[in-house]
Amino acid sequence: MNKKLSIISIIGKPNVGKSTLFNKLINKKISITSKKKNTTQKSLIGIKNKKNKQFIYIDNPGWNNINIIKYLKNIIKYIKLNLLNNNINLFIIIIEKQLNFNEIKIIKFIKKIKIPLLILINKIDKLKNKSLLLNIIQQIKNFKINNIIPTNLKKKKYLNIINKTINKFLINKNHLFKKNILTNKTDKYIIKEILREKIFRLMGDEIPYNLKFKINNLYKKNNILYIEFYLITFKKQYIKILIGKNGNKINKIIYLSKKSIKKYFNYKYIPKLIIKIKYIKKLK
């Protein structure tokens, strides 16, 4: 069979559902998710193989107070640097409620550089007035875009239609990754992201953004995965909050992290996790 390939870049404003879609399409939890903005901080590549087809998905950070065209050019540059100078075959933009100024600007630019575009209208269950959905669809169609799918990504609503649409943008080309590879990131990176996700989900709005995350030691021995993780804070008052009453908060972080790490490695390894909290005075 001829090998087929497609490179798909997922973009959108912060907290719109990019990482949720990324994980659903790959059918594996690789990109972390939370309700907090800017959870995804770096672009992440995920690979899905199906018979002779290879789909390469890129989960990108949301734009936030930056030059929107520069944001898009940086994504294109990242893909060329990390995927052997290949081009994007499809952009997926996720929106909700209405098209904002930045989304319109991005659509116009993508149309100009002639890359196919699929627009997903996410969280449609939150639209009480369904005529608003029709208005959004018409607004998008005014830009001569026909690939529009209303959805609720958390509930996998219309995921089969999304997959069928993505299939249309496969090209005849050799695969870039071996079949057993899920992402371009190391195990160390994925484990650090899992720990970061639990902290983002369990802590208040301010704390996660004032922490640094570091894996000091990671090795496998006799089916046990030993992880020594440093949680670095620049504010002393956060130490008690991170530990919690009788250690309940830090113990919950450890419990949930171990559960997700076991799932990621398909229970091949039993994680032994030690978290150390360090206070470092931030230099001015």
C-alpha positions in Angstrom: 0.0 0.0 0.0 1.1 3.6 -0.7 2.1 5.4 2.5 0.0 8.4 3.3 0.9 11.3 5.6 -0.8 14.4 7.1 0.5 17.1 9.3 -2.2 18.9 11.3 -1.6 22.0 13.4 -4.2 22.8 16.1 -4.5 26.5 17.1 -6.9 28.7 19.1 -7.1 31.1 22.0 -6.2 29.9 25.5 -8.5 27.3 27.1 -10.6 26.7 24.1 -10.0 22.9 23.9 -6.9 22.4 21.8 -5.2 19.9 24.1 -8.5 18.0 24.6 -8.9 17.6 20.8 -5.2 16.6 20.5 -5.5 13.8 23.0 -8.8 12.5 21.6 -7.4 12.4 18.0 -4.3 10.5 19.1 -6.4 8.4 21.5 -3.7 8.8 24.2 -3.3 11.4 27.0 -0.1 13.2 26.0 -0.9 16.9 26.3 -2.0 18.1 29.8 -5.3 19.9 30.3 -6.8 22.1 33.0 -9.3 25.0 33.2 -6.5 27.5 33.8 -5.2 29.5 30.9 -1.8 28.9 29.3 -1.6 25.3 30.6 0.1 24.4 27.3 3.3 26.4 27.2 5.2 24.7 24.3 4.2 23.1 21.0 3.8 19.3 21.3 3.9 16.7 18.5 1.7 13.6 18.7 1.6 10.7 16.2 -1.3 8.5 15.3 -0.7 5.5 12.9 -3.5 3.7 11.2 -2.6 1.0 8.6 -0.7 2.9 5.9 -1.7 6.3 7.3 0.3 8.5 9.6 -1.3 11.6 11.2 1.1 14.1 12.9 -0.7 16.5 15.2 0.8 19.6 16.8 -0.8 21.0 19.9 0.2 24.7 20.2 -0.1 27.2 23.1 -2.9 29.6 22.9 -2.2 33.1 21.8 -2.1 35.7 24.6 -1.3 39.4 24.1 1.1 38.7 21.2 1.3 39.6 17.5 -1.1 37.1 16.0 0.6 36.8 12.6 4.0 36.3 14.4 2.4 33.6 16.5 1.3 31.8 13.3 4.6 32.2 11.6 6.4 30.8 14.6 4.2 27.7 14.5 5.0 27.2 10.8 8.7 27.6 11.6 8.5 25.1 14.5 7.0 22.5 12.2 9.6 23.0 9.5 12.4 22.7 12.1 11.0 19.6 13.8 9.5 17.8 10.9 12.2 17.7 8.3 11.2 20.9 6.5 7.7 19.6 5.8 4.7 21.8 5.3 1.4 21.8 7.2 -1.4 19.9 5.4 -4.2 21.2 7.5 -4.8 23.9 10.2 -7.6 23.2 12.7 -8.9 26.4 14.5 -11.0 25.9 17.5 -13.4 28.7 18.4 -16.4 29.2 20.7 -19.4 31.5 20.9 -18.3 33.9 18.1 -15.4 34.8 15.9 -13.1 37.3 17.6 -10.7 39.8 16.0 -7.6 37.5 16.3 -9.5 34.5 14.8 -10.6 36.5 11.8 -7.0 37.8 11.3 -5.7 34.2 11.4 -8.3 32.9 9.0 -7.4 35.6 6.5 -3.7 34.9 6.8 -4.2 31.1 6.4 -6.4 31.6 3.4 -3.6 33.9 1.9 -0.9 31.3 2.3 -3.3 28.7 0.9 -3.2 26.0 3.6 -6.5 24.1 4.1 -8.5 25.0 7.1 -11.0 23.2 9.4 -12.9 25.2 11.9 -14.4 23.6 15.0 -17.0 25.4 17.0 -16.5 23.9 20.5 -18.7 23.8 23.6 -21.9 24.1 21.6 -23.9 22.8 24.6 -23.3 26.1 26.3 -25.1 28.0 23.5 -28.6 28.3 24.9 -29.8 30.2 21.8 -29.2 27.8 18.8 -29.6 30.7 16.4 -26.3 32.0 17.6 -24.7 28.8 16.2 -26.2 29.4 12.8 -24.9 33.0 12.9 -21.3 31.8 13.7 -21.5 29.2 10.8 -22.7 31.9 8.4 -20.0 34.3 9.6 -17.3 31.6 8.8 -18.9 30.7 5.5 -18.5 34.4 4.5 -14.8 33.6 4.3 -15.5 30.8 1.8 -14.7 28.1 4.3 -16.9 24.9 4.1 -15.1 22.7 6.6 -17.0 23.7 9.7 -18.0 21.2 12.5 -19.9 22.2 15.7 -18.8 20.0 18.6 -18.3 19.3 22.3 -14.8 17.9 22.5 -15.0 16.7 26.1 -18.0 14.5 25.2 -16.3 13.4 21.9 -19.3 14.9 20.0 -18.9 14.4 16.2 -15.3 13.2 16.7 -15.9 10.6 13.9 -16.9 13.4 11.5 -13.7 15.4 12.6 -11.6 12.3 11.8 -13.3 11.7 8.5 -12.7 15.3 7.5 -9.0 15.1 8.5 -8.6 12.0 6.3 -9.4 14.1 3.3 -6.0 16.0 3.7 -3.7 12.9 3.6 -1.0 13.0 0.9 1.1 10.3 -0.7 4.3 10.5 1.3 6.6 8.4 3.4 6.0 8.4 7.2 8.2 10.6 9.4 8.1 8.5 12.5 8.2 4.8 13.3 5.0 3.0 14.3 5.7 2.7 18.0 6.5 6.4 18.5 3.7 8.5 20.1 5.4 11.9 20.5 8.7 13.7 19.8 9.0 14.4 23.6 11.0 12.3 26.1 9.5 10.2 28.9 11.1 12.8 31.3 9.2 15.6 29.6 5.8 13.7 29.7 6.2 12.8 33.4 7.1 16.5 34.2 3.9 17.6 32.3 1.8 15.0 34.2 3.0 16.4 37.5 2.5 20.0 36.3 -1.1 19.1 35.3 -2.0 17.8 38.8 -0.6 20.9 40.4 -2.5 23.2 38.0 -5.7 21.3 38.8 -5.4 21.1 42.5 -3.9 24.6 43.3 -5.5 28.0 43.2 -5.2 30.4 40.3 -2.0 32.2 41.3 0.3 29.4 42.7 1.0 27.2 39.6 2.3 30.3 37.6 4.8 31.0 40.4 6.4 27.6 40.5 9.2 25.9 38.6 9.0 22.2 37.8 12.2 20.1 37.6 12.9 16.3 37.5 16.1 15.8 39.3 16.4 12.1 38.9 14.6 9.5 36.8 15.5 5.9 36.2 13.9 2.4 35.7 15.0 -0.6 37.7 13.2 -4.0 38.2 9.9 -2.6 36.7 10.0 0.3 39.1 10.2 3.9 37.7 12.0 6.0 40.3 11.2 9.8 40.0 12.6 12.6 42.2 10.7 15.7 41.4 11.6 19.3 42.6 8.8 21.8 43.1 10.5 25.2 43.3 8.7 28.2 44.8 9.9 31.8 45.1 7.4 32.5 47.8 7.8 31.0 51.3 4.0 31.2 52.0 3.3 28.7 49.2 5.2 25.9 50.9 2.4 25.3 53.5 -0.3 25.6 50.9 1.4 23.0 48.6 1.9 20.6 51.5 -1.6 21.1 52.8 -3.1 20.1 56.2 -1.3 16.9 57.4 0.3 16.6 54.0 -3.1 16.0 52.3 -2.4 18.3 49.3 1.0 17.0 48.4 -0.1 13.4 49.0 -3.0 13.9 46.6 -0.7 15.3 43.9 1.6 12.2 44.3 -1.4 9.8 44.2 -3.0 11.3 41.1 0.4 11.7 39.3 1.4 8.1 39.9 -2.0 7.0 38.6 -1.5 9.0 35.3 2.1 7.9 34.9 1.1 4.2 35.2 -1.6 4.7 32.6 0.7 6.5 30.2 3.2 3.6 30.4 0.3 1.0 30.2 1.2 -0.2 33.7 4.5 -1.5 32.5 6.3 0.3 35.4 5.3 1.0 39.0 6.2 4.6 39.7 7.9 5.5 43.0 7.6 9.3 43.3 9.3 11.6 45.7 8.4 15.3 45.6 10.7 17.8 47.2 9.6 21.4 47.7 12.4 24.0 47.5 12.2 27.7 48.3 14.6 29.8 46.3 14.8 33.6 46.6 14.2 35.0 43.2 17.0 37.2 42.0 15.9 40.7 40.8 
